[in-house]
Amino acid sequence: MARILIVGASSGIGRTLGLHAAARGDTVAFAARRRELVDAAAAEAGGGAIGLVCDVRDEASCTAVVADTVAAFGGLDAIVYATAIDVLVRIGDASAATWTDTFATNVFGAGLVTAAALPHLKESKGRAVYVSASSVDRPLPGMGVYASSKAALETMVRAWQSEHPDLCFATVRVGSALGTGVTDSWDRDLLMELSAGWGPKGYVHDNGPGGPMTVDQAASAILAVLDSPVWLREVTAVSDPGRDNYQL
C-alpha cells in the first residue's frame, strides 16, 4: 500500500480522496491550513493517517509538511496537490492581491511542495498528481484568474516531467464537482449575473454530458492515475451520464 501526502485535504476533493485511499489500506497525510479539519479527517480515515498543518504560500511550511510526512511514514510514494482558490471576479476587476494570492496558492505552492518531495519520490519511484480544471482552455467569464493559474500549473508540471523523465508528474482536469465548497465565498449577485450566460454560450457542457460530478467521482479519477500500471500524465475527468449516482 502507498504512503500518500495530500495537500489541500481539509475539505472537498482532497479530503474525499484521502478517505478513500485510507479505506483501501493506504497511509495518508492530510495537509491543509486548518488544524482542526485535517485532524478530524485523519481521525475519520484511521489506519495510521495523520493531519498536518501546511500553508502552501510559505516555503518553510511546504518543506516541513513533506519532512513531517516522511518522518511519520518512513518514506513517500505519492503526493497529490489538491489545494486551490477560485475567486469569482471579472478579469478586469482583479486586484494585484487577487492575482498574487491565487498564483501563490494554486501554482507556487505546488512547485515548493514538489521540490521538497522530489528526492523521496525518486527513492520510491513515486508519482505526483495535481488537480487542474477543465476550464483551462475555455475560461468561464468570472473565472479567468483561476483558469490562468491552472494553465500555469499545467505548464509547470510539464516542466517537472521534462527535467525528471524517470518520474510521473500528472495533471487531472476536473470540471464542476458537487460538494467542494469552492463557491461558498462567491458574490451571489455577480454569480447570478455571470452564470446566466454560461449555459447559452456552451460553457456548462464542458463538464461532460452528465453535468457536474461528485467529489467521490473526482477522487476516483485521481486514484486511477495513482494506480495505473502505465503513466497517465494529462487526464481530463468528465461526468458519465450513464452513472450519475455512482459512488466509490
Backbone as numpy.savetxt, mean C-alpha at the origin, in Angstrom:
# Nx Ny Nz CAx CAy CAz Cx Cy Cz
6.91 -20.48 6.31 6.08 -19.28 6.31 6.96 -18.02 6.31
6.40 -16.93 5.81 7.19 -15.73 5.59 7.18 -14.79 6.79
8.23 -13.99 6.88 8.33 -12.89 7.85 8.09 -11.60 7.08
6.97 -10.93 7.37 6.52 -9.81 6.56 6.40 -8.54 7.38
6.94 -7.46 6.85 6.74 -6.13 7.41 5.75 -5.40 6.52
4.63 -4.96 7.10 3.63 -4.20 6.36 3.62 -2.78 6.91
3.99 -1.83 6.08 4.02 -0.44 6.49 2.73 0.21 5.99
1.98 0.78 6.93 0.66 1.29 6.62 -0.38 0.25 6.97
-0.24 -0.34 8.16 -1.06 -1.49 8.54 -2.01 -1.20 9.69
-2.29 0.08 9.93 -3.20 0.40 11.03 -4.66 0.29 10.63
-4.93 0.30 9.32 -6.30 0.23 8.83 -6.28 -0.18 7.36
-7.48 -0.35 6.79 -7.61 -0.56 5.36 -6.92 -1.80 4.83
-6.35 -1.65 3.63 -5.75 -2.78 2.93 -4.57 -3.36 3.71
-3.71 -2.51 4.25 -2.54 -2.99 4.97 -2.90 -3.83 6.17
-3.85 -3.37 6.96 -4.29 -4.13 8.14 -4.93 -5.44 7.73
-5.80 -5.41 6.73 -6.47 -6.62 6.26 -5.46 -7.63 5.73
-4.50 -7.14 4.97 -3.45 -8.01 4.46 -2.71 -8.70 5.60
-2.36 -7.94 6.62 -1.64 -8.52 7.75 -2.44 -9.59 8.46
-3.74 -9.36 8.63 -4.58 -10.35 9.31 -4.68 -11.64 8.49
-4.83 -11.51 7.19 -4.92 -12.71 6.34 -3.58 -13.45 6.29
-2.48 -12.70 6.22 -1.16 -13.34 6.19 -0.90 -14.08 7.49
-1.25 -13.47 8.61 -1.04 -14.12 9.90 -1.93 -15.34 10.04
-3.15 -15.29 9.52 -4.08 -16.40 9.63 -3.58 -17.65 8.93
-2.76 -17.48 7.92 -2.24 -18.65 7.20 -0.86 -19.08 7.71
-0.34 -18.36 8.73 0.89 -18.79 9.36 2.09 -17.89 9.20
1.94 -16.80 8.45 3.05 -15.85 8.32 3.25 -15.08 9.63
4.45 -14.61 9.86 4.75 -13.77 11.00 4.77 -12.32 10.52
3.93 -11.49 11.12 3.67 -10.16 10.56 4.01 -9.04 11.54
4.68 -8.02 11.02 4.89 -6.78 11.76 3.95 -5.73 11.16
3.03 -5.24 11.99 2.10 -4.19 11.58 2.74 -2.85 11.95
2.98 -2.00 10.97 3.65 -0.74 11.24 2.82 0.44 10.74
2.73 1.47 11.55 2.04 2.71 11.20 2.33 3.73 12.30
1.78 4.92 12.16 2.07 5.98 13.13 1.34 5.78 14.46
0.15 5.19 14.43 -0.69 5.14 15.63 -0.47 3.83 16.40
0.19 3.96 17.54 0.57 2.81 18.36 -0.63 1.95 18.73
-1.71 2.56 19.17 -2.85 1.78 19.65 -3.47 0.93 18.55
-3.42 1.42 17.32 -4.04 0.68 16.22 -3.16 -0.49 15.76
-1.86 -0.30 15.69 -1.01 -1.41 15.27 -0.93 -2.48 16.36
-0.96 -2.05 17.61 -0.97 -3.03 18.70 -2.26 -3.85 18.67
-3.38 -3.19 18.39 -4.65 -3.90 18.32 -4.66 -4.88 17.15
-4.11 -4.47 16.02 -4.05 -5.35 14.85 -3.18 -6.58 15.14
-2.03 -6.35 15.78 -1.14 -7.46 16.11 -1.78 -8.42 17.09
-2.50 -7.87 18.07 -3.18 -8.73 19.04 -4.26 -9.56 18.37
-4.98 -8.97 17.43 -6.01 -9.72 16.71 -5.39 -10.79 15.82
-4.25 -10.47 15.21 -3.60 -11.42 14.30 -3.03 -12.62 15.06
-2.41 -12.37 16.21 -1.78 -13.45 16.97 -0.60 -14.04 16.22
-0.21 -15.23 16.57 0.86 -15.92 15.85 2.19 -15.22 15.89
2.47 -14.48 16.96 3.76 -13.80 17.06 3.80 -12.47 16.36
2.67 -11.97 15.89 2.63 -10.67 15.22 2.99 -9.56 16.21
3.58 -8.49 15.69 3.96 -7.36 16.52 3.46 -6.06 15.89
3.27 -5.06 16.74 2.92 -3.73 16.27 4.10 -2.80 16.46
4.42 -2.01 15.45 5.55 -1.10 15.50 5.13 0.28 15.04
5.64 1.31 15.71 5.35 2.68 15.31 6.34 3.11 14.24
5.80 3.69 13.17 6.68 4.19 12.10 6.05 5.41 11.46
6.80 6.49 11.42 6.42 7.68 10.67 7.28 7.70 9.42
6.69 7.38 8.28 7.47 7.20 7.05 8.07 8.50 6.55
7.66 9.62 7.12 8.25 10.91 6.73 9.57 11.16 7.44
9.94 10.27 8.35 11.15 10.43 9.14 12.13 9.29 8.83
13.32 9.64 8.37 14.29 8.62 7.95 14.68 7.69 9.09
14.91 8.24 10.27 15.31 7.41 11.40 14.21 6.41 11.75
12.96 6.83 11.64 11.84 5.95 11.94 11.76 4.81 10.93
12.01 5.11 9.67 11.99 4.08 8.62 13.10 3.06 8.85
14.26 3.53 9.24 15.37 2.62 9.52 15.07 1.77 10.75
14.49 2.38 11.77 14.21 1.67 13.01 13.16 0.60 12.84
12.12 0.85 12.04 11.05 -0.14 11.92 11.56 -1.41 11.25
12.48 -1.28 10.32 13.08 -2.46 9.71 13.97 -3.19 10.70
14.80 -2.43 11.41 15.70 -3.03 12.39 14.93 -3.75 13.49
13.84 -3.16 13.94 13.04 -3.78 14.99 12.34 -5.05 14.50
11.91 -5.04 13.24 11.28 -6.24 12.67 12.29 -7.38 12.58
13.47 -7.07 12.08 14.51 -8.09 11.93 14.94 -8.62 13.29
15.04 -7.74 14.27 15.42 -8.17 15.62 14.38 -9.11 16.21
13.11 -8.84 15.94 12.03 -9.65 16.50 11.87 -10.97 15.77
12.06 -10.98 14.45 11.77 -12.17 13.63 13.02 -12.93 13.20
14.18 -12.34 13.40 15.41 -13.00 12.97 15.70 -12.87 11.50
14.99 -12.01 10.83 15.18 -11.80 9.40 13.93 -11.20 8.79
13.95 -11.05 7.48 12.84 -10.42 6.78 12.71 -11.03 5.39
11.51 -11.50 5.06 11.26 -12.13 3.77 10.50 -11.24 2.80
9.78 -10.26 3.31 9.00 -9.39 2.42 8.63 -8.10 3.13
8.56 -7.04 2.34 7.97 -5.80 2.82 6.80 -5.46 1.91
5.77 -4.89 2.50 4.65 -4.37 1.72 4.46 -2.93 2.15
4.53 -2.03 1.18 4.36 -0.60 1.48 2.95 -0.20 1.07
2.08 -0.11 2.09 0.67 0.21 1.85 0.29 1.60 2.35
1.25 2.33 2.86 0.99 3.67 3.37 0.68 4.63 2.22
-0.34 5.45 2.40 -0.64 6.48 1.41 -1.61 7.50 1.99
-1.48 8.72 1.54 -2.50 9.72 1.80 -3.04 10.21 0.47
-4.32 10.52 0.44 -5.00 10.93 -0.79 -5.86 12.14 -0.46
-5.34 13.31 -0.72 -6.06 14.56 -0.44 -6.91 14.92 -1.66
-8.20 15.11 -1.44 -9.08 15.54 -2.53 -8.93 17.04 -2.72
-8.35 17.44 -3.83 -8.11 18.86 -4.08 -7.89 19.06 -5.58
-8.44 20.13 -6.11 -8.11 20.47 -7.49 -6.63 20.76 -7.58
-6.01 20.29 -8.63 -4.56 20.37 -8.69 -4.07 21.82 -8.67
-4.88 22.72 -9.20 -4.50 24.13 -9.17 -4.61 24.76 -7.81
-5.33 24.10 -6.92 -5.50 24.62 -5.55 -4.57 23.95 -4.55
-3.78 22.99 -4.99 -2.90 22.26 -4.08 -1.77 23.15 -3.58
-1.59 23.18 -2.28 -0.53 23.98 -1.68 0.79 23.23 -1.70
1.87 23.96 -1.42 3.18 23.31 -1.32 3.17 22.27 -0.22
2.46 22.54 0.86 2.39 21.58 1.96 1.69 20.30 1.53
0.64 20.43 0.72 -0.06 19.24 0.25 0.84 18.39 -0.65
1.52 19.04 -1.58 2.46 18.31 -2.44 3.55 17.64 -1.62
4.13 18.39 -0.70 5.26 17.86 0.08 4.84 16.69 0.95
3.72 16.83 1.65 3.27 15.77 2.56 2.86 14.52 1.78
2.21 14.72 0.64 1.78 13.57 -0.16 2.98 12.79 -0.69
3.95 13.49 -1.23 5.12 12.79 -1.77 6.00 12.21 -0.66
6.09 12.91 0.47 6.87 12.38 1.59 6.28 11.06 2.07
4.96 10.98 2.11 4.29 9.79 2.60 4.23 8.69 1.56
3.85 9.04 0.34 3.58 8.03 -0.68 4.81 7.57 -1.45
5.85 8.41 -1.47 7.03 8.09 -2.29 8.32 8.03 -1.47
8.64 9.14 -0.80 9.93 9.20 -0.11 10.03 8.12 0.96
8.96 7.92 1.73 8.97 6.90 2.76 9.19 5.51 2.20
8.61 5.26 1.04 8.80 3.95 0.40 10.26 3.72 0.06
10.92 4.77 -0.41 12.34 4.65 -0.73 13.19 4.41 0.51
12.85 5.10 1.60 13.63 4.96 2.83 13.45 3.58 3.46
12.22 3.08 3.48 11.97 1.74 4.03 12.67 0.68 3.19
12.61 0.85 1.88 13.24 -0.12 0.98 14.76 -0.14 1.18
15.35 1.02 1.31 16.80 1.08 1.51 17.21 0.36 2.78
16.42 0.55 3.84 16.74 -0.11 5.10 16.54 -1.61 5.01
15.55 -2.04 4.25 15.23 -3.47 4.16 16.10 -4.22 3.16
16.75 -3.51 2.25 17.45 -4.15 1.13 18.41 -5.27 1.53
19.33 -5.04 2.47 20.27 -6.13 2.79 19.57 -7.38 3.34
18.49 -7.19 4.05 17.77 -8.33 4.62 16.99 -9.07 3.54
16.42 -8.34 2.59 15.73 -8.99 1.48 16.71 -9.73 0.58
17.89 -9.19 0.42 18.90 -9.89 -0.38 19.30 -11.20 0.29
19.40 -11.17 1.59 19.78 -12.37 2.32 18.72 -13.46 2.20
17.45 -13.07 2.21 16.37 -14.05 2.17 15.82 -14.30 0.77
16.37 -13.59 -0.24 15.82 -13.63 -1.60 14.34 -13.23 -1.56
14.07 -12.17 -0.82 12.69 -11.76 -0.57 12.10 -10.89 -1.66
10.94 -10.32 -1.34 10.22 -9.50 -2.29 9.74 -8.22 -1.61
9.59 -7.18 -2.42 9.05 -5.91 -1.95 7.86 -5.55 -2.82
6.74 -5.25 -2.18 5.51 -4.95 -2.91 4.99 -3.58 -2.46
4.53 -2.81 -3.42 4.08 -1.45 -3.16 2.67 -1.28 -3.73
1.77 -0.73 -2.91 0.40 -0.54 -3.35 0.30 0.76 -4.14
-0.12 0.64 -5.39 -0.29 1.80 -6.26 -1.78 1.97 -6.58
-2.08 2.75 -7.60 -3.48 3.09 -7.89 -3.78 2.90 -9.37
-4.99 2.43 -9.66 -5.40 2.23 -11.05 -5.59 3.55 -11.79
-5.64 4.66 -11.05 -5.85 5.97 -11.66 -4.56 6.65 -12.11
-3.44 5.95 -12.01 -2.16 6.57 -12.35 -2.16 7.13 -13.78
-2.64 6.33 -14.71 -2.59 6.75 -16.11 -3.75 7.67 -16.50
-4.74 7.80 -15.63 -5.93 8.61 -15.94 -6.47 9.21 -14.65
-5.79 10.21 -14.11 -6.17 10.75 -12.80 -7.58 11.31 -12.77
-8.33 10.96 -11.73 -9.64 11.54 -11.53 -9.50 13.01 -11.19
-10.38 13.86 -11.69 -10.37 15.26 -11.25 -10.46 15.34 -9.73
-9.56 16.08 -9.14 -9.50 16.19 -7.69 -8.50 15.26 -7.05
-7.95 14.32 -7.83 -6.99 13.35 -7.28 -5.67 13.38 -8.04
-5.39 14.51 -8.65 -4.17 14.64 -9.44 -2.89 14.58 -8.62
-2.91 15.16 -7.43 -1.72 15.12 -6.58 -1.43 13.68 -6.17
-2.47 12.98 -5.76 -2.32 11.57 -5.36 -1.81 10.73 -6.52
-2.44 10.86 -7.70 -2.02 10.06 -8.85 -0.59 10.37 -9.26
-0.20 11.65 -9.15 1.18 12.02 -9.47 2.16 11.32 -8.55
1.81 11.23 -7.27 2.70 10.57 -6.32 2.80 9.08 -6.61
1.70 8.46 -7.02 1.73 7.03 -7.33 2.52 6.76 -8.61
2.44 7.67 -9.56 3.26 7.53 -10.77 4.74 7.60 -10.41
5.08 8.52 -9.52 6.47 8.62 -9.06 6.88 7.36 -8.31
5.98 6.83 -7.50 6.27 5.59 -6.78 6.59 4.46 -7.76
5.78 4.32 -8.79 6.00 3.23 -9.75 7.33 3.38 -10.47
7.70 4.60 -10.82 8.99 4.83 -11.46 10.13 4.49 -10.51
9.97 4.85 -9.24 10.99 4.52 -8.26 11.15 3.01 -8.11
10.03 2.29 -8.10 10.10 0.83 -7.97 10.83 0.22 -9.16
10.57 0.75 -10.36 11.30 0.25 -11.54 12.80 0.54 -11.40
13.13 1.66 -10.79 14.55 1.98 -10.57 15.19 0.99 -9.60
14.47 0.64 -8.53 14.98 -0.38 -7.61 15.20 -1.70 -8.36
14.26 -2.06 -9.20 14.38 -3.32 -9.94 15.57 -3.28 -10.89
15.77 -2.14 -11.52 16.88 -1.99 -12.46 18.24 -2.13 -11.78
18.35 -1.56 -10.58 19.63 -1.59 -9.87 19.85 -2.89 -9.10
18.76 -3.63 -8.85 18.86 -4.87 -8.08 18.05 -5.97 -8.77
18.57 -6.45 -9.90 17.82 -7.43 -10.72 17.67 -8.80 -10.08
18.30 -9.01 -8.94 18.20 -10.31 -8.27 17.01 -10.39 -7.33
16.31 -9.27 -7.12 15.15 -9.25 -6.23 13.92 -8.81 -7.01
12.75 -9.16 -6.48 11.50 -8.75 -7.09 10.95 -7.52 -6.39
10.77 -6.45 -7.15 10.13 -5.24 -6.68 8.84 -5.08 -7.49
7.71 -5.16 -6.83 6.43 -5.22 -7.54 5.49 -4.11 -7.11
4.69 -3.64 -8.06 3.61 -2.72 -7.74 2.28 -3.41 -8.02
1.32 -3.15 -7.15 -0.04 -3.66 -7.35 -0.97 -2.45 -7.42
-1.49 -2.20 -8.60 -2.44 -1.10 -8.77 -3.82 -1.56 -8.29
-4.40 -0.78 -7.42 -5.72 -1.09 -6.85 -6.67 0.06 -7.16
-7.88 -0.28 -7.57 -8.90 0.73 -7.79 -9.60 1.06 -6.48
-10.78 1.62 -6.56 -11.54 1.94 -5.35 -11.79 0.69 -4.54
-11.47 0.75 -3.26 -11.67 -0.40 -2.37 -12.53 0.05 -1.20
-13.62 -0.65 -0.98 -14.53 -0.30 0.11 -13.91 -0.66 1.45
-13.97 0.27 2.39 -13.50 -0.01 3.74 -12.11 0.49 4.06
-11.54 1.33 3.19 -10.18 1.82 3.46 -10.17 3.07 4.35
-11.24 3.81 4.37 -11.28 5.04 5.15 -10.58 6.21 4.50
-10.14 6.05 3.24 -9.40 7.11 2.56 -10.24 8.37 2.41
-11.53 8.22 2.18 -12.38 9.38 1.90 -12.88 10.09 3.15
-12.54 9.58 4.32 -13.09 10.14 5.57 -12.77 11.62 5.75
-11.61 12.04 5.28 -11.19 13.43 5.50 -11.55 14.35 4.34
-12.18 13.81 3.29 -12.47 14.62 2.12 -13.58 15.65 2.39
-13.47 16.79 1.75 -14.50 17.81 1.79 -15.72 17.30 1.02
-16.85 17.15 1.71 -18.03 16.53 1.09 -18.60 17.37 -0.04
-18.58 18.68 0.10 -19.10 19.53 -0.97 -18.26 19.40 -2.23
-16.94 19.40 -2.05 -16.05 19.26 -3.20 -16.20 17.87 -3.81
-16.35 16.86 -2.97 -16.53 15.50 -3.47 -17.78 15.39 -4.33
-18.89 15.95 -3.87 -20.13 15.90 -4.63 -19.98 16.62 -5.97
-19.29 17.75 -5.94 -19.10 18.53 -7.16 -18.24 17.79 -8.18
-17.14 17.23 -7.72 -16.22 16.56 -8.64 -16.74 15.20 -9.08
-17.29 14.44 -8.14 -17.71 13.07 -8.46 -18.87 13.03 -9.44
-19.61 14.13 -9.55 -20.72 14.18 -10.51 -20.22 13.99 -11.94
-18.97 14.32 -12.18 -18.42 14.17 -13.52 -17.61 12.91 -13.74
-17.33 12.18 -12.66 -16.50 10.98 -12.81 -17.18 9.91 -13.65
-18.45 9.66 -13.38 -19.18 8.62 -14.12 -19.35 8.95 -15.58
-19.93 10.12 -15.91 -20.13 10.46 -17.32 -18.84 10.49 -18.14
-17.73 10.79 -17.49 -16.46 10.84 -18.20 -15.76 9.48 -18.23
-16.39 8.47 -17.63 -15.87 7.11 -17.72 -14.86 6.73 -16.67
-14.62 7.58 -15.68 -13.60 7.27 -14.69 -14.00 6.11 -13.78
-15.27 5.99 -13.48 -15.73 4.95 -12.57 -15.43 3.57 -13.12
-15.49 3.43 -14.43 -15.27 2.12 -15.05 -13.83 1.64 -14.93
-12.92 2.54 -14.56 -11.53 2.13 -14.37 -11.37 1.15 -13.21
-12.39 1.04 -12.36 -12.32 0.09 -11.24 -12.59 -1.34 -11.69
-12.99 -1.52 -12.93 -13.33 -2.85 -13.42 -14.83 -2.98 -13.58
-15.27 -3.98 -14.30 -16.70 -4.13 -14.60 -17.55 -4.39 -13.37
-16.94 -4.82 -12.28 -17.70 -5.10 -11.08 -17.76 -3.95 -10.10
-17.17 -2.79 -10.46 -17.18 -1.65 -9.55 -16.11 -1.78 -8.47
-16.26 -1.06 -7.36 -15.26 -1.10 -6.29 -15.08 -2.51 -5.73
-13.86 -2.81 -5.32 -13.57 -4.09 -4.68 -13.59 -3.91 -3.17
-13.46 -4.99 -2.44 -13.35 -4.92 -0.98 -11.88 -4.92 -0.58
-11.60 -4.56 0.66 -10.22 -4.61 1.14 -9.72 -6.05 1.16
-10.62 -7.02 1.36 -10.21 -8.42 1.33 -9.73 -8.82 -0.06
-10.43 -8.35 -1.08 -10.02 -8.66 -2.44 -8.70 -7.99 -2.79
-8.53 -6.76 -2.36 -7.26 -6.08 -2.61 -6.11 -6.80 -1.91
-6.36 -7.23 -0.68 -5.33 -7.96 0.07 -4.99 -9.27 -0.61
-5.99 -9.93 -1.18 -5.73 -11.21 -1.85 -4.85 -11.02 -3.07
-4.99 -9.89 -3.74 -4.14 -9.61 -4.90 -2.69 -9.45 -4.48
-2.47 -8.78 -3.37 -1.10 -8.59 -2.88 -0.50 -9.92 -2.42
-1.30 -10.73 -1.74 -0.82 -12.05 -1.33 -0.43 -12.89 -2.54
-1.20 -12.77 -3.63 -0.88 -13.54 -4.84 0.48 -13.15 -5.40
0.80 -11.86 -5.33 2.10 -11.39 -5.80 3.22 -11.91 -4.90
2.98 -11.93 -3.60 3.98 -12.44 -2.67 4.20 -13.94 -2.86
3.13 -14.68 -3.19 3.19 -16.14 -3.25 3.59 -16.71 -4.60
3.44 -15.92 -5.65 3.64 -16.45 -7.00 5.01 -17.09 -7.17
5.07 -18.26 -7.83 6.36 -18.90 -8.08 7.20 -18.14 -9.11
6.55 -17.23 -9.82 7.27 -16.34 -10.74 7.05 -14.91 -10.29
7.88 -14.01 -10.75 7.74 -12.61 -10.39 6.55 -11.99 -11.11
5.69 -11.33 -10.35 4.60 -10.51 -10.90 4.94 -9.08 -10.54
5.53 -8.37 -11.46 6.15 -7.10 -11.09 5.24 -5.90 -11.23
4.34 -5.89 -12.16 3.43 -4.76 -12.35 2.03 -5.31 -12.56
1.24 -5.31 -11.51 -0.07 -5.94 -11.51 -1.14 -4.87 -11.32
-2.24 -5.01 -12.05 -3.41 -4.17 -11.84 -4.56 -5.05 -11.37
-5.09 -4.76 -10.20 -6.20 -5.53 -9.64 -7.50 -4.77 -9.86
-8.47 -5.43 -10.51 -9.79 -4.84 -10.70 -10.83 -5.83 -10.22
-12.02 -5.33 -9.97 -13.08 -6.18 -9.43 -13.55 -7.20 -10.47
-14.05 -8.31 -9.98 -14.58 -9.39 -10.81 -16.10 -9.40 -10.66
-16.85 -9.08 -11.73 -18.30 -9.00 -11.59 -18.95 -10.33 -11.26
-18.24 -11.42 -11.50 -18.79 -12.74 -11.20 -18.57 -13.16 -9.77
-17.81 -12.36 -9.01 -17.48 -12.73 -7.63 -17.60 -11.51 -6.72
-18.71 -10.78 -6.85 -18.88 -9.54 -6.10 -18.81 -9.76 -4.59
-19.23 -10.92 -4.13 -19.28 -11.16 -2.68 -18.11 -12.01 -2.20
-17.08 -12.08 -3.02 -15.93 -12.92 -2.68 -15.24 -12.42 -1.42
-14.94 -13.33 -0.53 -14.15 -13.04 0.67 -13.08 -14.11 0.80
-11.93 -13.72 1.34 -10.87 -14.71 1.60 -11.31 -15.69 2.67
